[in-house]
Amino acid sequence: MLVDDVIVSVKAGNGGNGAVSFRRNAQTARGGPDGGNGGKGGDIFVRGVTDITALQEFQFKKSIKAEDGIKGDRNNLFGRKGKDLVIDVPVGTRITDVDTGWKTDIDAEKSVLIARGGNGGRGNNEFKSATNQTPRTAEKGEEGQARRLRLELRLIADIGLIGLPNAGKSSLLEALTNARPKIANYPFTTLEPNLGVMFTSSKGGDGKIIADIPGLIEGASGGKGLGIKFLKHIEKTRLLLHCIDATSVDVLHDYHIVHKEMLAYNKEIGQKKEIVLLTKRDVVTATEYKEKEKILKNISQRVLSVSIYDEESLGKLKTLLKKTA
């Protein structure tokens, strides 16, 4: 099961305490202060990675702490800095501070500082002066920053496949890319988003990332069926490929069910580029799917029909996706 929404507590390292010490050796019986400073606590960073399952680590691990700085020592020895901690999250993760509302999106393979380690305390050597040559005080290290963070995966894909259950999305993803999603003829076969890459040339290289979004049903925006759990994954796709089963008795009704739920969740989704795709055209007659294409063109100028068993129709779709996405 894809883990795509977790809350985790993070705590950067505390700074090490400064030392109180006076120089004492065979040559110096009553030397001056030589207490060193404490080391800084370790910072915590979040790093974007391409592994979509990276949040799996936090399904049961709910608390993360960086290393504390080491305390100072005699002979003006500074304590070692605590080791920084790096948390890997999938690219496309939104990080929200549960308590303050602060947010940031990890939209690339980059690192972001999310919790700063505490500074080390100053040793007594730092406090000596002309009027106080034997200071007997030192600072304690600062507390490291603590936060409660929500890590919420929002897929970044070029193309999002949407539609009612059994609209043929998973089969289409398999036909267009190298993905191997689970496919069966019953509702909610897809229980989590699947990703694939449609390469734009026969030589490979850069390609279009396609996400198969689990089937929506009427009432999804209110929590029915799979609910709004996966609607958030539609928000960052550049192009929506709205799949409608050619065997449906009312293709307009099918279209409006999904479209209504998307708008109820976020009206901005309705502004995204969209191609309406009539799937499984091999199951009906040419007259039937052409008539349904004509009906769908009342709501969209970009309507195409396809069969995963017809290379010509798949080729037309790939060409259109390369130009549009």
C-alpha positions in Angstrom: 0.0 0.0 0.0 1.4 3.4 -1.0 2.1 5.6 2.0 1.4 9.1 0.9 0.3 11.1 4.0 2.1 10.9 7.3 2.8 13.1 10.4 6.2 12.9 11.9 7.9 14.7 14.8 11.4 16.0 14.1 13.9 17.3 16.5 17.3 18.9 15.5 20.2 18.2 17.8 20.8 20.3 20.9 24.0 22.3 21.2 26.7 21.0 23.4 27.4 22.8 26.7 30.4 25.0 27.1 33.0 23.9 29.6 34.2 25.5 32.8 37.9 24.7 33.2 41.2 26.3 34.3 44.6 25.5 33.0 46.5 23.2 35.4 49.7 21.4 34.5 53.3 20.9 35.7 54.3 24.4 34.5 51.1 26.2 35.5 49.6 25.8 38.9 46.9 28.5 38.7 46.3 29.2 35.0 43.5 31.1 33.4 40.2 29.8 32.0 40.5 27.2 29.2 37.0 25.8 28.9 36.1 25.2 25.3 32.8 25.8 23.5 30.2 23.2 22.9 29.5 21.9 19.4 26.4 22.9 17.3 23.6 20.4 17.2 22.9 18.5 13.9 20.5 20.1 11.4 17.7 18.1 9.7 17.2 18.3 6.0 14.5 17.0 3.7 15.8 15.7 0.3 13.7 15.0 -2.8 14.2 11.6 -4.4 12.5 9.8 -7.3 11.4 6.8 -5.2 7.7 7.2 -4.9 7.7 4.7 -1.9 10.1 6.8 0.2 7.4 7.7 2.8 7.0 4.0 3.6 9.7 4.5 6.2 7.4 6.7 8.3 4.4 4.5 8.4 5.5 3.4 11.9 8.5 5.6 12.6 6.9 8.8 13.9 9.9 10.5 15.7 13.2 11.6 14.2 16.1 13.2 16.0 19.5 14.5 14.9 22.6 14.1 16.9 23.4 16.5 19.7 26.6 18.6 19.7 29.4 17.4 22.0 30.2 19.5 25.1 33.4 21.6 25.2 36.4 20.4 27.2 39.5 21.7 28.9 42.5 23.1 27.0 40.0 25.1 24.9 38.8 22.0 23.1 35.7 22.7 21.2 33.0 20.0 21.1 32.3 18.2 17.8 29.3 19.3 15.8 26.4 16.8 15.8 25.8 14.9 12.6 23.2 16.3 10.3 20.2 14.1 9.4 18.8 13.9 5.9 15.2 12.6 5.4 14.4 11.3 1.9 10.9 12.1 0.5 9.4 11.6 -3.0 9.6 14.5 -5.3 6.2 16.0 -5.2 5.9 16.0 -1.4 4.3 18.9 0.4 5.7 19.6 3.9 3.4 21.4 6.3 4.3 22.4 9.9 1.2 21.2 11.8 1.5 23.9 14.5 2.4 27.0 12.5 1.0 26.3 9.0 4.4 26.8 7.3 4.5 25.0 4.0 7.1 24.1 1.3 6.9 21.8 -1.7 9.7 19.5 -2.7 9.4 19.8 -6.5 12.9 18.7 -7.4 15.8 16.6 -6.3 17.0 19.1 -3.8 17.6 19.5 0.0 15.7 21.9 2.3 16.6 22.7 5.9 13.5 22.0 8.0 14.9 22.0 11.6 18.0 23.9 12.7 20.3 22.5 15.4 21.0 24.5 18.5 24.2 26.5 18.8 26.8 25.2 21.2 27.3 27.0 24.5 30.4 29.2 25.1 33.0 27.9 27.5 34.4 30.0 30.3 37.4 31.0 28.2 35.0 33.2 26.2 33.9 35.2 29.3 37.4 36.3 30.5 38.0 40.0 30.6 40.2 42.6 32.3 37.8 42.8 35.2 36.9 39.1 35.4 40.0 37.0 34.7 38.6 33.8 36.4 35.1 33.4 35.1 33.4 30.3 36.6 30.4 30.2 34.3 29.7 28.8 30.9 26.7 28.6 28.6 24.4 25.7 28.1 23.9 24.6 24.5 20.7 25.8 22.8 17.8 23.5 22.2 17.5 22.2 18.7 14.4 23.2 16.7 11.4 20.8 17.1 8.5 20.6 14.7 5.6 18.4 13.8 5.5 17.9 10.1 2.9 16.5 7.7 4.5 14.9 4.7 1.9 14.7 1.9 2.8 13.2 -1.4 1.3 15.0 -4.4 2.4 13.3 -7.5 4.2 15.3 -10.1 3.3 13.8 -13.5 2.9 15.2 -17.0 -0.3 13.3 -17.6 -3.0 12.1 -15.2 -5.3 9.3 -16.2 -8.7 9.9 -14.7 -12.1 8.3 -15.0 -14.6 6.0 -13.4 -13.6 2.5 -12.2 -13.1 0.1 -15.1 -12.6 2.8 -17.6 -9.5 1.1 -18.9 -6.9 3.4 -17.3 -4.6 0.8 -16.0 -4.6 -1.1 -19.3 -3.9 2.1 -21.2 -1.0 2.9 -18.9 0.5 -0.5 -19.6 0.1 0.1 -23.3 1.6 3.5 -23.3 4.5 2.9 -20.9 6.6 0.3 -19.3 4.4 0.1 -16.2 2.9 -3.1 -15.1 -0.1 -2.2 -13.0 -2.5 -4.8 -11.5 -5.4 -5.2 -13.8 -8.7 -7.0 -13.2 -12.4 -6.6 -14.2 -13.8 -5.4 -10.9 -14.2 -1.9 -9.3 -11.2 -0.3 -7.6 -8.6 -2.6 -9.1 -6.2 0.3 -8.7 -5.9 1.1 -5.0 -3.0 3.4 -5.3 -1.5 5.6 -8.1 0.7 3.8 -10.7 3.4 5.6 -12.6 4.9 4.9 -16.0 7.1 6.7 -18.5 6.1 7.2 -22.2 9.4 7.9 -24.0 9.2 10.6 -26.6 11.5 8.9 -29.0 12.6 5.3 -29.9 16.1 6.1 -28.4 14.6 6.6 -24.9 15.9 9.6 -23.0 13.4 12.1 -21.7 9.8 11.0 -21.6 6.3 11.9 -20.3 5.5 10.7 -16.8 1.9 9.3 -16.7 0.0 8.7 -13.5 -2.9 6.3 -13.3 -5.2 7.9 -10.7 -7.5 5.4 -8.9 -11.1 5.4 -10.1 -13.4 8.1 -8.8 -17.1 7.6 -8.1 -20.0 10.0 -7.4 -19.5 11.5 -3.9 -15.7 11.0 -3.9 -15.1 14.6 -2.9 -17.1 14.0 0.2 -15.2 10.8 1.1 -17.3 8.2 -0.7 -15.5 5.2 -2.1 -11.8 5.9 -2.2 -12.8 9.4 -1.2 -10.5 12.4 -1.7 -7.4 10.3 -0.9 -6.2 10.5 -4.5 -7.8 13.6 -5.8 -4.8 15.6 -4.6 -2.6 13.7 -7.1 -4.5 15.3 -9.9 -3.6 18.8 -8.9 0.0 18.8 -10.2 -0.5 17.0 -13.5 -0.1 19.2 -16.6 -2.7 17.4 -18.7 -5.7 15.2 -17.8 -6.6 12.3 -19.9 -10.2 11.6 -19.1 -11.0 8.0 -19.9 -14.6 7.0 -20.6 -15.6 3.4 -21.4 -17.0 3.1 -24.9 -19.5 0.4 -23.7 -21.2 3.0 -21.3 -24.8 3.7 -22.1 -24.4 7.3 -21.2 -20.9 8.7 -21.8 -21.9 12.3 -20.9 -23.1 11.2 -17.5 -19.9 9.3 -16.9 -17.9 12.4 -17.9 -19.9 14.8 -15.6 -19.7 12.5 -12.6 -15.9 12.7 -12.5 -15.7 16.3 -13.6 -18.1 17.3 -10.8 -16.1 15.6 -8.1 -12.9 17.3 -9.3 -14.4 20.7 -9.2 -15.9 20.1 -5.8 -12.4 19.3 -4.5 -10.6 22.1 -6.3 -12.1 24.4 -8.9 -8.6 25.1 -10.3 -8.5 21.6 -11.6 -11.2 22.5 -14.1 -8.8 24.9 -15.8 -6.3 22.2 -16.6 -5.8 21.0 -20.2 -7.9 17.9 -20.9 -8.3 15.3 -23.6 -11.4 13.1 -23.5 -10.6 9.6 -24.5 -13.1 6.9 -25.4 -11.5 3.6 -24.4 -12.3 0.0 -25.4 -13.5 1.0 -28.8 -12.7 -2.6 -30.0 -15.7 -3.9 -27.9 -18.3 -1.8 -29.7 -19.0 -1.2 -33.4 -17.4 1.6 -35.4 -20.9 3.2 -35.7 -21.3 3.2 -31.9 -18.0 4.7 -30.9 -18.2 7.3 -33.6 -21.6 8.3 -32.4 -20.3 8.6 -28.8 -17.3 10.6 -30.0 -19.8 13.0 -31.6 -21.7 13.3 -28.3 -18.5 14.0 -26.3 -17.4 16.7 -28.8 -20.2 18.8 -27.4 -18.1 19.3 -24.2 -14.6 19.1 -25.6 -12.9 19.8 -28.9 -10.2 17.2 -28.1 -11.9 13.8 -28.2 -10.2 10.6 -29.3 -11.1 6.9 -29.3 -8.6 4.2 -28.7 -8.2 0.5 -28.3 -5.1 -1.0 -26.6 -5.2 -3.7 -29.3 -5.1 -1.1 -32.2 -1.6 0.2 -32.7 -2.8 2.9 -35.1 -5.1 4.4 -32.5 -2.4 4.2 -29.8 0.0 5.9 -32.2 -2.4 8.8 -32.8 -2.8 9.2 -29.0 0.9 9.2 -28.3 1.5 11.8 -31.0 -1.2 14.0 -29.4 0.1 13.5 -25.9 3.7 14.5 -27.0 2.4 17.7 -28.5 0.0 18.6 -25.7 1.6 17.5 -22.4 
